[in-house]
Amino acid sequence: MAKAWRAKDALKRIHGDEATQYGRLHDYKSEILRTNPGSTVTLREEKGEFAGMYICLSALKEAFKDGCRKLICLDGCWLKGTYGGQLFSAVGIDPNDCMFPLAYVVMRVENKDSWQWFLEELKEDMHMYNSHQWLWTYFRQLSLTYSQDMVWSQDMRSN
């Protein structure tokens, strides 16, 4: 037990606690943009506190446009830890029928507004202006259905 405590204490000294890590998100954003030109990283803050972070790397964006089908699967999962949160992801299908990660967002909470923000960022990032060219799939997420209707027309929704 003492070894586990010392290991946890050592990690905290090296990396800091979770609250300190949130303060370094602007540095993380800058580093992603420096090392991956053309990528999109958007931080969302509400009342000076972290609300979400959208990330779409340029290599994934270009590869998706060049070789993947115009099918996007959306999903979300809970994050464990002191602060919790949600991880939303947009995944495509490559020519070998394998999953192809496109973009992800870490949000403080899952609701209609957070899904709408993610979809708006994705729409702008991928230039998805013609709704008839895209197919979306997701599983039983009512807030996502509402948000998708707000971002795109009803005719492109599939679940």
Secondary structure, DSSP 8 states (H G I E B T S, - for coil): -HHHHHHHHHHHHHH--HHHHHHTHHHHHHHHHHHSTT-EEEEEEETTEEEEEEEE-HHHHHHHHHHS-SEEEEEEEE--SSS--EEEEEEEE-TTS-EEEEEEEEESS-SHHHHHHHHHHHHHHHT---GGG-EEE-SS-HHHHHHHHHHS-GGG---
